[in-house]
Amino acid sequence: MNEIFKALNDKTRLEILVHLKAGDMSAGDIAQLFNISKPSISQHLYILKKAELVQSEKKGSL
Protein backbone atom coordinates (compact mmCIF):
# COMPACT_ATOMS: atom_id res chain seq x y z
CA MET A 1 0.00 0.00 0.00
CA ASN A 2 2.90 2.36 0.74
CA GLU A 3 4.12 1.96 -2.87
CA ILE A 4 0.74 3.16 -4.14
CA PHE A 5 0.84 6.30 -2.00
CA LYS A 6 4.42 6.97 -3.09
CA ALA A 7 3.43 6.59 -6.73
CA LEU A 8 0.42 8.88 -6.40
CA ASN A 9 2.35 11.54 -4.51
CA ASP A 10 3.66 13.15 -7.70
CA LYS A 11 1.86 15.47 -10.12
CA THR A 12 3.59 14.06 -13.20
CA ARG A 13 2.68 10.47 -12.33
CA LEU A 14 -0.94 11.49 -11.74
CA GLU A 15 -1.00 13.19 -15.14
CA ILE A 16 0.52 10.08 -16.75
CA LEU A 17 -2.30 7.99 -15.26
CA VAL A 18 -4.91 10.41 -16.63
CA HIS A 19 -3.44 10.10 -20.13
CA LEU A 20 -3.22 6.30 -19.87
CA LYS A 21 -6.87 6.13 -18.83
CA ALA A 22 -7.72 7.12 -22.42
CA GLY A 23 -5.78 4.16 -23.83
CA ASP A 24 -2.43 2.46 -24.26
CA MET A 25 0.57 4.65 -24.98
CA SER A 26 4.25 4.01 -25.53
CA ALA A 27 6.87 5.58 -23.27
CA GLY A 28 7.88 7.78 -26.21
CA ASP A 29 4.30 8.97 -26.67
CA ILE A 30 4.09 9.82 -22.97
CA ALA A 31 7.42 11.65 -23.06
CA GLN A 32 6.15 13.88 -25.88
CA LEU A 33 3.31 15.08 -23.63
CA PHE A 34 5.69 16.34 -20.94
CA ASN A 35 8.66 18.67 -20.95
CA ILE A 36 10.94 16.11 -19.30
CA SER A 37 13.48 13.60 -20.57
CA LYS A 38 12.69 10.03 -21.62
CA PRO A 39 14.80 8.64 -18.76
CA SER A 40 12.66 10.66 -16.32
CA ILE A 41 9.49 9.27 -17.89
CA SER A 42 10.96 5.77 -17.59
CA GLN A 43 11.59 6.35 -13.88
CA HIS A 44 8.01 7.55 -13.37
CA LEU A 45 6.67 4.51 -15.24
CA TYR A 46 8.89 2.20 -13.16
CA ILE A 47 7.39 3.62 -9.95
CA LEU A 48 3.86 3.24 -11.33
CA LYS A 49 4.59 -0.37 -12.36
CA LYS A 50 6.12 -1.15 -8.97
CA ALA A 51 2.89 0.09 -7.35
CA GLU A 52 0.93 -2.09 -9.82
CA LEU A 53 -0.90 0.96 -11.19
CA VAL A 54 0.20 0.31 -14.79
CA GLN A 55 1.28 -2.67 -16.83
CA SER A 56 3.84 -2.76 -19.59
CA GLU A 57 4.58 -4.89 -22.58
CA LYS A 58 7.41 -4.88 -25.07
CA LYS A 59 6.52 -4.35 -28.71
CA GLY A 60 8.67 -4.43 -31.79
CA SER A 61 11.49 -6.59 -32.99
CA LEU A 62 15.08 -6.88 -31.88
N, CA, C and O atoms as a Tripos MOL2 file, in Angstrom:
@<TRIPOS>MOLECULE
protein
  248   247    62     0     0
PROTEIN
NO_CHARGES

@<TRIPOS>ATOM
      1 N           0.8290   -1.1890    0.0000 N.3       1 MET1
      2 CA          0.0000    0.0000    0.0000 C.3       1 MET1
      3 C           0.8730    1.2530    0.0000 C.2       1 MET1
      4 O           0.5190    2.2490   -0.6310 O.2       1 MET1
      5 N           1.9960    1.2180    0.6910 N.am      2 ASN2
      6 CA          2.9020    2.3560    0.7450 C.3       2 ASN2
      7 C           3.4170    2.7180   -0.6470 C.2       2 ASN2
      8 O           3.6060    3.8970   -0.9480 O.2       2 ASN2
      9 N           3.6480    1.7100   -1.5020 N.am      3 GLU3
     10 CA          4.1160    1.9600   -2.8680 C.3       3 GLU3
     11 C           3.0710    2.7370   -3.6700 C.2       3 GLU3
     12 O           3.4180    3.5840   -4.4920 O.2       3 GLU3
     13 N           1.8070    2.4490   -3.4310 N.am      4 ILE4
     14 CA          0.7410    3.1610   -4.1370 C.3       4 ILE4
     15 C           0.7420    4.6320   -3.7490 C.2       4 ILE4
     16 O           0.6700    5.5050   -4.6130 O.2       4 ILE4
     17 N           0.8250    4.9090   -2.4490 N.am      5 PHE5
     18 CA          0.8440    6.3010   -1.9990 C.3       5 PHE5
     19 C           2.0710    7.0330   -2.5270 C.2       5 PHE5
     20 O           1.9820    8.1980   -2.9140 O.2       5 PHE5
     21 N           3.2060    6.3590   -2.5460 N.am      6 LYS6
     22 CA          4.4220    6.9670   -3.0850 C.3       6 LYS6
     23 C           4.2300    7.3040   -4.5630 C.2       6 LYS6
     24 O           4.6180    8.3790   -5.0200 O.2       6 LYS6
     25 N           3.6340    6.3820   -5.2970 N.am      7 ALA7
     26 CA          3.4290    6.5890   -6.7280 C.3       7 ALA7
     27 C           2.4570    7.7340   -7.0010 C.2       7 ALA7
     28 O           2.6420    8.4970   -7.9490 O.2       7 ALA7
     29 N           1.4350    7.8510   -6.1820 N.am      8 LEU8
     30 CA          0.4180    8.8760   -6.4050 C.3       8 LEU8
     31 C           0.8080   10.2350   -5.8430 C.2       8 LEU8
     32 O           0.0940   11.2150   -6.0510 O.2       8 LEU8
     33 N           1.9100   10.3060   -5.1460 N.am      9 ASN9
     34 CA          2.3550   11.5430   -4.5080 C.3       9 ASN9
     35 C           3.2410   12.3720   -5.4430 C.2       9 ASN9
     36 O           4.2220   12.9750   -5.0090 O.2       9 ASN9
     37 N           2.8860   12.3930   -6.7220 N.am     10 ASP10
     38 CA          3.6650   13.1530   -7.6950 C.3      10 ASP10
     39 C           2.7330   13.6090   -8.8130 C.2      10 ASP10
     40 O           2.0060   12.8010   -9.3910 O.2      10 ASP10
     41 N           2.7560   14.8990   -9.1130 N.am     11 LYS11
     42 CA          1.8570   15.4690  -10.1160 C.3      11 LYS11
     43 C           2.0650   14.8430  -11.4940 C.2      11 LYS11
     44 O           1.0960   14.5500  -12.1940 O.2      11 LYS11
     45 N           3.3070   14.6380  -11.8800 N.am     12 THR12
     46 CA          3.5890   14.0630  -13.2020 C.3      12 THR12
     47 C           3.0200   12.6590  -13.3120 C.2      12 THR12
     48 O           2.4150   12.3150  -14.3270 O.2      12 THR12
     49 N           3.2060   11.8410  -12.2760 N.am     13 ARG13
     50 CA          2.6780   10.4690  -12.3260 C.3      13 ARG13
     51 C           1.1530   10.4710  -12.3800 C.2      13 ARG13
     52 O           0.5590    9.6390  -13.0670 O.2      13 ARG13
     53 N           0.5180   11.3900  -11.6690 N.am     14 LEU14
     54 CA         -0.9430   11.4890  -11.7390 C.3      14 LEU14
     55 C          -1.3850   11.8660  -13.1500 C.2      14 LEU14
     56 O          -2.3640   11.3240  -13.6630 O.2      14 LEU14
     57 N          -0.6680   12.7900  -13.7730 N.am     15 GLU15
     58 CA         -0.9970   13.1890  -15.1430 C.3      15 GLU15
     59 C          -0.7700   12.0410  -16.1220 C.2      15 GLU15
     60 O          -1.5400   11.8710  -17.0680 O.2      15 GLU15
     61 N           0.2720   11.2580  -15.9050 N.am     16 ILE16
     62 CA          0.5150   10.0830  -16.7520 C.3      16 ILE16
     63 C          -0.6720    9.1290  -16.6550 C.2      16 ILE16
     64 O          -1.1410    8.6200  -17.6730 O.2      16 ILE16
     65 N          -1.1580    8.8860  -15.4500 N.am     17 LEU17
     66 CA         -2.2980    7.9880  -15.2640 C.3      17 LEU17
     67 C          -3.5390    8.5130  -15.9720 C.2      17 LEU17
     68 O          -4.2950    7.7340  -16.5520 O.2      17 LEU17
     69 N          -3.7580    9.8170  -15.9330 N.am     18 VAL18
     70 CA         -4.9080   10.4070  -16.6260 C.3      18 VAL18
     71 C          -4.8050   10.1460  -18.1300 C.2      18 VAL18
     72 O          -5.7910    9.7690  -18.7630 O.2      18 VAL18
     73 N          -3.6300   10.3420  -18.6950 N.am     19 HIS19
     74 CA         -3.4420   10.0950  -20.1300 C.3      19 HIS19
     75 C          -3.6160    8.6140  -20.4640 C.2      19 HIS19
     76 O          -4.2030    8.2760  -21.4930 O.2      19 HIS19
     77 N          -3.1140    7.7370  -19.6090 N.am     20 LEU20
     78 CA         -3.2220    6.3000  -19.8730 C.3      20 LEU20
     79 C          -4.6550    5.7970  -19.7260 C.2      20 LEU20
     80 O          -5.0170    4.7640  -20.2890 O.2      20 LEU20
     81 N          -5.4630    6.5280  -18.9710 N.am     21 LYS21
     82 CA         -6.8660    6.1320  -18.8270 C.3      21 LYS21
     83 C          -7.5700    6.1460  -20.1850 C.2      21 LYS21
     84 O          -8.5060    5.3780  -20.4110 O.2      21 LYS21
     85 N          -7.1170    7.0200  -21.0850 N.am     22 ALA22
     86 CA         -7.7160    7.1240  -22.4170 C.3      22 ALA22
     87 C          -7.3110    5.9660  -23.3280 C.2      22 ALA22
     88 O          -7.9900    5.6920  -24.3180 O.2      22 ALA22
     89 N          -6.2200    5.2890  -23.0050 N.am     23 GLY23
     90 CA         -5.7800    4.1630  -23.8270 C.3      23 GLY23
     91 C          -4.2890    3.9230  -23.7080 C.2      23 GLY23
     92 O          -3.5620    4.7030  -23.0920 O.2      23 GLY23
     93 N          -3.8490    2.8340  -24.3060 N.am     24 ASP24
     94 CA         -2.4350    2.4630  -24.2640 C.3      24 ASP24
     95 C          -1.5700    3.5080  -24.9570 C.2      24 ASP24
     96 O          -1.9650    4.0980  -25.9620 O.2      24 ASP24
     97 N          -0.3920    3.7240  -24.4030 N.am     25 MET25
     98 CA          0.5750    4.6520  -24.9830 C.3      25 MET25
     99 C           1.9650    4.0910  -24.7760 C.2      25 MET25
    100 O           2.2290    3.3910  -23.7990 O.2      25 MET25
    101 N           2.8510    4.4050  -25.7050 N.am     26 SER26
    102 CA          4.2520    4.0120  -25.5300 C.3      26 SER26
    103 C           4.9390    5.0290  -24.6270 C.2      26 SER26
    104 O           4.4280    6.1280  -24.4080 O.2      26 SER26
    105 N           6.0960    4.6510  -24.1090 N.am     27 ALA27
    106 CA          6.8700    5.5760  -23.2750 C.3      27 ALA27
    107 C           7.2420    6.8200  -24.0760 C.2      27 ALA27
    108 O           7.2450    7.9280  -23.5400 O.2      27 ALA27
    109 N           7.5530    6.6420  -25.3470 N.am     28 GLY28
    110 CA          7.8830    7.7800  -26.2060 C.3      28 GLY28
    111 C           6.7050    8.7240  -26.3870 C.2      28 GLY28
    112 O           6.8700    9.9440  -26.3820 O.2      28 GLY28
    113 N           5.5070    8.1510  -26.5490 N.am     29 ASP29
    114 CA          4.2990    8.9740  -26.6670 C.3      29 ASP29
    115 C           4.0710    9.7800  -25.3930 C.2      29 ASP29
    116 O           3.7220   10.9590  -25.4460 O.2      29 ASP29
    117 N           4.2710    9.1350  -24.2570 N.am     30 ILE30
    118 CA          4.0890    9.8170  -22.9730 C.3      30 ILE30
    119 C           5.1170   10.9310  -22.8200 C.2      30 ILE30
    120 O           4.7880   12.0290  -22.3730 O.2      30 ILE30
    121 N           6.3470   10.6490  -23.1880 N.am     31 ALA31
    122 CA          7.4180   11.6490  -23.0580 C.3      31 ALA31
    123 C           7.1110   12.8920  -23.8820 C.2      31 ALA31
    124 O           7.4500   14.0010  -23.4690 O.2      31 ALA31
    125 N           6.4790   12.7300  -25.0340 N.am     32 GLN32
    126 CA          6.1460   13.8790  -25.8780 C.3      32 GLN32
    127 C           5.1220   14.8000  -25.2240 C.2      32 GLN32
    128 O           5.0470   15.9810  -25.5640 O.2      32 GLN32
    129 N           4.3360   14.2730  -24.2920 N.am     33 LEU33
    130 CA          3.3100   15.0750  -23.6260 C.3      33 LEU33
    131 C           3.8740   15.9530  -22.5120 C.2      33 LEU33
    132 O           3.2190   16.8910  -22.0590 O.2      33 LEU33
    133 N           5.0870   15.6440  -22.0790 N.am     34 PHE34
    134 CA          5.6860   16.3350  -20.9430 C.3      34 PHE34
    135 C           7.0090   16.9620  -21.3540 C.2      34 PHE34
    136 O           7.6610   16.4970  -22.2890 O.2      34 PHE34
    137 N           7.3920   17.9940  -20.6690 N.am     35 ASN35
    138 CA          8.6550   18.6730  -20.9510 C.3      35 ASN35
    139 C           9.7620   18.1100  -20.0580 C.2      35 ASN35
    140 O          10.4730   18.8520  -19.3810 O.2      35 ASN35
    141 N           9.8880   16.7750  -20.0730 N.am     36 ILE36
    142 CA         10.9390   16.1120  -19.2990 C.3      36 ILE36
    143 C          11.5670   15.0250  -20.1660 C.2      36 ILE36
    144 O          10.9950   14.6180  -21.1770 O.2      36 ILE36
    145 N          12.7320   14.5650  -19.7670 N.am     37 SER37
    146 CA         13.4820   13.5950  -20.5670 C.3      37 SER37
    147 C          12.8300   12.2100  -20.5610 C.2      37 SER37
    148 O          12.0450   11.8810  -19.6720 O.2      37 SER37
    149 N          13.1720   11.4130  -21.5650 N.am     38 LYS38
    150 CA         12.6870   10.0340  -21.6250 C.3      38 LYS38
    151 C          13.1530    9.2080  -20.4260 C.2      38 LYS38
    152 O          12.3740    8.4060  -19.9100 O.2      38 LYS38
    153 N          14.4040    9.3750  -19.9630 N.am     39 PRO39
    154 CA         14.7960    8.6380  -18.7550 C.3      39 PRO39
    155 C          13.9400    8.9960  -17.5330 C.2      39 PRO39
    156 O          13.6540    8.1360  -16.7000 O.2      39 PRO39
    157 N          13.5360   10.2570  -17.4300 N.am     40 SER40
    158 CA         12.6640   10.6580  -16.3170 C.3      40 SER40
    159 C          11.2980    9.9980  -16.4380 C.2      40 SER40
    160 O          10.7330    9.5400  -15.4460 O.2      40 SER40
    161 N          10.7680    9.9510  -17.6620 N.am     41 ILE41
    162 CA          9.4880    9.2720  -17.8850 C.3      41 ILE41
    163 C           9.6210    7.7960  -17.5260 C.2      41 ILE41
    164 O           8.7280    7.2260  -16.9000 O.2      41 ILE41
    165 N          10.7240    7.1810  -17.9190 N.am     42 SER42
    166 CA         10.9570    5.7670  -17.5910 C.3      42 SER42
    167 C          10.9670    5.5480  -16.0850 C.2      42 SER42
    168 O          10.4360    4.5480  -15.6020 O.2      42 SER42
    169 N          11.5590    6.4610  -15.3470 N.am     43 GLN43
    170 CA         11.5900    6.3490  -13.8830 C.3      43 GLN43
    171 C          10.1730    6.4670  -13.3120 C.2      43 GLN43
    172 O           9.7960    5.7100  -12.4170 O.2      43 GLN43
    173 N           9.3970    7.4120  -13.8270 N.am     44 HIS44
    174 CA          8.0100    7.5530  -13.3690 C.3      44 HIS44
    175 C           7.2180    6.2800  -13.6730 C.2      44 HIS44
    176 O           6.4600    5.8050  -12.8270 O.2      44 HIS44
    177 N           7.3900    5.7300  -14.8720 N.am     45 LEU45
    178 CA          6.6750    4.5060  -15.2390 C.3      45 LEU45
    179 C           7.1100    3.3280  -14.3750 C.2      45 LEU45
    180 O           6.2870    2.4870  -14.0140 O.2      45 LEU45
    181 N           8.3900    3.2610  -14.0420 N.am     46 TYR46
    182 CA          8.8900    2.2010  -13.1620 C.3      46 TYR46
    183 C           8.1840    2.2660  -11.8070 C.2      46 TYR46
    184 O           7.7670    1.2380  -11.2740 O.2      46 TYR46
    185 N           8.0510    3.4590  -11.2570 N.am     47 ILE47
    186 CA          7.3930    3.6210   -9.9540 C.3      47 ILE47
    187 C           5.9210    3.2350  -10.0530 C.2      47 ILE47
    188 O           5.3890    2.5950   -9.1460 O.2      47 ILE47
    189 N           5.2590    3.6160  -11.1430 N.am     48 LEU48
    190 CA          3.8570    3.2410  -11.3330 C.3      48 LEU48
    191 C           3.7020    1.7330  -11.5010 C.2      48 LEU48
    192 O           2.7430    1.1520  -10.9920 O.2      48 LEU48
    193 N           4.6330    1.0930  -12.2070 N.am     49 LYS49
    194 CA          4.5910   -0.3680  -12.3620 C.3      49 LYS49
    195 C           4.8420   -1.0640  -11.0310 C.2      49 LYS49
    196 O           4.1750   -2.0450  -10.7030 O.2      49 LYS49
    197 N           5.7960   -0.5610  -10.2730 N.am     50 LYS50
    198 CA          6.1190   -1.1520   -8.9740 C.3      50 LYS50
    199 C           4.9060   -1.1050   -8.0400 C.2      50 LYS50
    200 O           4.7050   -2.0090   -7.2280 O.2      50 LYS50
    201 N           4.1050   -0.0480   -8.1600 N.am     51 ALA51
    202 CA          2.8950    0.0910   -7.3520 C.3      51 ALA51
    203 C           1.7130   -0.6560   -7.9660 C.2      51 ALA51
    204 O           0.6070   -0.6260   -7.4270 O.2      51 ALA51
    205 N           1.9500   -1.3230   -9.0930 N.am     52 GLU52
    206 CA          0.9330   -2.0860   -9.8190 C.3      52 GLU52
    207 C          -0.2190   -1.2050  -10.2940 C.2      52 GLU52
    208 O          -1.3700   -1.6400  -10.3280 O.2      52 GLU52
    209 N           0.1010    0.0350  -10.6600 N.am     53 LEU53
    210 CA         -0.9020    0.9560  -11.1900 C.3      53 LEU53
    211 C          -0.9260    0.9490  -12.7130 C.2      53 LEU53
    212 O          -1.9060    1.3790  -13.3210 O.2      53 LEU53
    213 N           0.1440    0.4660  -13.3310 N.am     54 VAL54
    214 CA          0.2000    0.3130  -14.7870 C.3      54 VAL54
    215 C           0.8650   -1.0170  -15.1140 C.2      54 VAL54
    216 O           1.5690   -1.6010  -14.2900 O.2      54 VAL54
    217 N           0.6270   -1.4730  -16.3210 N.am     55 GLN55
    218 CA          1.2840   -2.6720  -16.8310 C.3      55 GLN55
    219 C           2.0680   -2.2810  -18.0720 C.2      55 GLN55
    220 O           1.7580   -1.2860  -18.7270 O.2      55 GLN55
    221 N           3.0640   -3.0550  -18.3840 N.am     56 SER56
    222 CA          3.8390   -2.7600  -19.5870 C.3      56 SER56
    223 C           4.0040   -4.0180  -20.4170 C.2      56 SER56
    224 O           3.9100   -5.1430  -19.9250 O.2      56 SER56
    225 N           4.2520   -3.7850  -21.6830 N.am     57 GLU57
    226 CA          4.5770   -4.8870  -22.5810 C.3      57 GLU57
    227 C           5.5440   -4.3650  -23.6220 C.2      57 GLU57
    228 O           5.4860   -3.2040  -24.0260 O.2      57 GLU57
    229 N           6.4230   -5.2360  -24.0440 N.am     58 LYS58
    230 CA          7.4090   -4.8760  -25.0680 C.3      58 LYS58
    231 C           6.7940   -5.1380  -26.4320 C.2      58 LYS58
    232 O           6.1680   -6.1720  -26.6630 O.2      58 LYS58
    233 N           6.9840   -4.1800  -27.3310 N.am     59 LYS59
    234 CA          6.5150   -4.3470  -28.7090 C.3      59 LYS59
    235 C           7.6640   -4.0500  -29.6460 C.2      59 LYS59
    236 O           8.5690   -3.2830  -29.3180 O.2      59 LYS59
    237 N           7.6200   -4.6570  -30.8000 N.am     60 GLY60
    238 CA          8.6680   -4.4270  -31.7860 C.3      60 GLY60
    239 C           9.5830   -5.6260  -31.8970 C.2      60 GLY60
    240 O           9.4110   -6.6350  -31.2130 O.2      60 GLY60
    241 N          10.5580   -5.4900  -32.7780 N.am     61 SER61
    242 CA         11.4940   -6.5850  -32.9890 C.3      61 SER61
    243 C          12.8920   -6.1680  -32.5870 C.2      61 SER61
    244 O          13.2240   -4.9830  -32.5680 O.2      61 SER61
    245 N          13.6940   -7.1470  -32.2700 N.am     62 LEU62
    246 CA         15.0760   -6.8800  -31.8800 C.3      62 LEU62
    247 C          16.0000   -7.0780  -33.0390 C.2      62 LEU62
    248 O          17.2100   -6.8980  -32.9010 O.2      62 LEU62
@<TRIPOS>BOND
     1     1     2 1
     2     2     3 1
     3     3     4 2
     4     3     5 am
     5     5     6 1
     6     6     7 1
     7     7     8 2
     8     7     9 am
     9     9    10 1
    10    10    11 1
    11    11    12 2
    12    11    13 am
    13    13    14 1
    14    14    15 1
    15    15    16 2
    16    15    17 am
    17    17    18 1
    18    18    19 1
    19    19    20 2
    20    19    21 am
    21    21    22 1
    22    22    23 1
    23    23    24 2
    24    23    25 am
    25    25    26 1
    26    26    27 1
    27    27    28 2
    28    27    29 am
    29    29    30 1
    30    30    31 1
    31    31    32 2
    32    31    33 am
    33    33    34 1
    34    34    35 1
    35    35    36 2
    36    35    37 am
    37    37    38 1
    38    38    39 1
    39    39    40 2
    40    39    41 am
    41    41    42 1
    42    42    43 1
    43    43    44 2
    44    43    45 am
    45    45    46 1
    46    46    47 1
    47    47    48 2
    48    47    49 am
    49    49    50 1
    50    50    51 1
    51    51    52 2
    52    51    53 am
    53    53    54 1
    54    54    55 1
    55    55    56 2
    56    55    57 am
    57    57    58 1
    58    58    59 1
    59    59    60 2
    60    59    61 am
    61    61    62 1
    62    62    63 1
    63    63    64 2
    64    63    65 am
    65    65    66 1
    66    66    67 1
    67    67    68 2
    68    67    69 am
    69    69    70 1
    70    70    71 1
    71    71    72 2
    72    71    73 am
    73    73    74 1
    74    74    75 1
    75    75    76 2
    76    75    77 am
    77    77    78 1
    78    78    79 1
    79    79    80 2
    80    79    81 am
    81    81    82 1
    82    82    83 1
    83    83    84 2
    84    83    85 am
    85    85    86 1
    86    86    87 1
    87    87    88 2
    88    87    89 am
    89    89    90 1
    90    90    91 1
    91    91    92 2
    92    91    93 am
    93    93    94 1
    94    94    95 1
    95    95    96 2
    96    95    97 am
    97    97    98 1
    98    98    99 1
    99    99   100 2
   100    99   101 am
   101   101   102 1
   102   102   103 1
   103   103   104 2
   104   103   105 am
   105   105   106 1
   106   106   107 1
   107   107   108 2
   108   107   109 am
   109   109   110 1
   110   110   111 1
   111   111   112 2
   112   111   113 am
   113   113   114 1
   114   114   115 1
   115   115   116 2
   116   115   117 am
   117   117   118 1
   118   118   119 1
   119   119   120 2
   120   119   121 am
   121   121   122 1
   122   122   123 1
   123   123   124 2
   124   123   125 am
   125   125   126 1
   126   126   127 1
   127   127   128 2
   128   127   129 am
   129   129   130 1
   130   130   131 1
   131   131   132 2
   132   131   133 am
   133   133   134 1
   134   134   135 1
   135   135   136 2
   136   135   137 am
   137   137   138 1
   138   138   139 1
   139   139   140 2
   140   139   141 am
   141   141   142 1
   142   142   143 1
   143   143   144 2
   144   143   145 am
   145   145   146 1
   146   146   147 1
   147   147   148 2
   148   147   149 am
   149   149   150 1
   150   150   151 1
   151   151   152 2
   152   151   153 am
   153   153   154 1
   154   154   155 1
   155   155   156 2
   156   155   157 am
   157   157   158 1
   158   158   159 1
   159   159   160 2
   160   159   161 am
   161   161   162 1
   162   162   163 1
   163   163   164 2
   164   163   165 am
   165   165   166 1
   166   166   167 1
   167   167   168 2
   168   167   169 am
   169   169   170 1
   170   170   171 1
   171   171   172 2
   172   171   173 am
   173   173   174 1
   174   174   175 1
   175   175   176 2
   176   175   177 am
   177   177   178 1
   178   178   179 1
   179   179   180 2
   180   179   181 am
   181   181   182 1
   182   182   183 1
   183   183   184 2
   184   183   185 am
   185   185   186 1
   186   186   187 1
   187   187   188 2
   188   187   189 am
   189   189   190 1
   190   190   191 1
   191   191   192 2
   192   191   193 am
   193   193   194 1
   194   194   195 1
   195   195   196 2
   196   195   197 am
   197   197   198 1
   198   198   199 1
   199   199   200 2
   200   199   201 am
   201   201   202 1
   202   202   203 1
   203   203   204 2
   204   203   205 am
   205   205   206 1
   206   206   207 1
   207   207   208 2
   208   207   209 am
   209   209   210 1
   210   210   211 1
   211   211   212 2
   212   211   213 am
   213   213   214 1
   214   214   215 1
   215   215   216 2
   216   215   217 am
   217   217   218 1
   218   218   219 1
   219   219   220 2
   220   219   221 am
   221   221   222 1
   222   222   223 1
   223   223   224 2
   224   223   225 am
   225   225   226 1
   226   226   227 1
   227   227   228 2
   228   227   229 am
   229   229   230 1
   230   230   231 1
   231   231   232 2
   232   231   233 am
   233   233   234 1
   234   234   235 1
   235   235   236 2
   236   235   237 am
   237   237   238 1
   238   238   239 1
   239   239   240 2
   240   239   241 am
   241   241   242 1
   242   242   243 1
   243   243   244 2
   244   243   245 am
   245   245   246 1
   246   246   247 1
   247   247   248 2
@<TRIPOS>SUBSTRUCTURE
     1 MET1         2 RESIDUE 1 A MET
     2 ASN2         6 RESIDUE 1 A ASN
     3 GLU3        10 RESIDUE 1 A GLU
     4 ILE4        14 RESIDUE 1 A ILE
     5 PHE5        18 RESIDUE 1 A PHE
     6 LYS6        22 RESIDUE 1 A LYS
     7 ALA7        26 RESIDUE 1 A ALA
     8 LEU8        30 RESIDUE 1 A LEU
     9 ASN9        34 RESIDUE 1 A ASN
    10 ASP10       38 RESIDUE 1 A ASP
    11 LYS11       42 RESIDUE 1 A LYS
    12 THR12       46 RESIDUE 1 A THR
    13 ARG13       50 RESIDUE 1 A ARG
    14 LEU14       54 RESIDUE 1 A LEU
    15 GLU15       58 RESIDUE 1 A GLU
    16 ILE16       62 RESIDUE 1 A ILE
    17 LEU17       66 RESIDUE 1 A LEU
    18 VAL18       70 RESIDUE 1 A VAL
    19 HIS19       74 RESIDUE 1 A HIS
    20 LEU20       78 RESIDUE 1 A LEU
    21 LYS21       82 RESIDUE 1 A LYS
    22 ALA22       86 RESIDUE 1 A ALA
    23 GLY23       90 RESIDUE 1 A GLY
    24 ASP24       94 RESIDUE 1 A ASP
    25 MET25       98 RESIDUE 1 A MET
    26 SER26      102 RESIDUE 1 A SER
    27 ALA27      106 RESIDUE 1 A ALA
    28 GLY28      110 RESIDUE 1 A GLY
    29 ASP29      114 RESIDUE 1 A ASP
    30 ILE30      118 RESIDUE 1 A ILE
    31 ALA31      122 RESIDUE 1 A ALA
    32 GLN32      126 RESIDUE 1 A GLN
    33 LEU33      130 RESIDUE 1 A LEU
    34 PHE34      134 RESIDUE 1 A PHE
    35 ASN35      138 RESIDUE 1 A ASN
    36 ILE36      142 RESIDUE 1 A ILE
    37 SER37      146 RESIDUE 1 A SER
    38 LYS38      150 RESIDUE 1 A LYS
    39 PRO39      154 RESIDUE 1 A PRO
    40 SER40      158 RESIDUE 1 A SER
    41 ILE41      162 RESIDUE 1 A ILE
    42 SER42      166 RESIDUE 1 A SER
    43 GLN43      170 RESIDUE 1 A GLN
    44 HIS44      174 RESIDUE 1 A HIS
    45 LEU45      178 RESIDUE 1 A LEU
    46 TYR46      182 RESIDUE 1 A TYR
    47 ILE47      186 RESIDUE 1 A ILE
    48 LEU48      190 RESIDUE 1 A LEU
    49 LYS49      194 RESIDUE 1 A LYS
    50 LYS50      198 RESIDUE 1 A LYS
    51 ALA51      202 RESIDUE 1 A ALA
    52 GLU52      206 RESIDUE 1 A GLU
    53 LEU53      210 RESIDUE 1 A LEU
    54 VAL54      214 RESIDUE 1 A VAL
    55 GLN55      218 RESIDUE 1 A GLN
    56 SER56      222 RESIDUE 1 A SER
    57 GLU57      226 RESIDUE 1 A GLU
    58 LYS58      230 RESIDUE 1 A LYS
    59 LYS59      234 RESIDUE 1 A LYS
    60 GLY60      238 RESIDUE 1 A GLY
    61 SER61      242 RESIDUE 1 A SER
    62 LEU62      246 RESIDUE 1 A LEU
